Amino acid sequence: MPAESGGRSAKLDAETQRKVEESQRAGPYAMANRMGVDDVIDPRDLRNALLDGLELIDARGGRRG
């Protein structure tokens, strides 16, 4: 939901509404910038990294199905 109409629906105060709209205008890169990085994977190694992750989940009993 767009920040402008969502903020009005949620009855945000003016300052909070301004912050929400500003955050939304910053786009996905601002949000991504606040996230931590566990690892940087070379695209050539992506398949093996994904398979290793699935094996780890399976070993922990996290994958059901």
HELIX and SHEET records of a PDB file:
HELIX    1   1 ALA A    3  ALA A   10  1                                   8    
HELIX    2   2 ALA A   14  ARG A   25  1                                  12    
HELIX    3   3 GLY A   27  ARG A   34  1                                   8    
HELIX    4   4 PRO A   43  ASP A   45  5                                   3    
HELIX    5   5 LEU A   46  ALA A   59  1                                  14    
END                                                                             
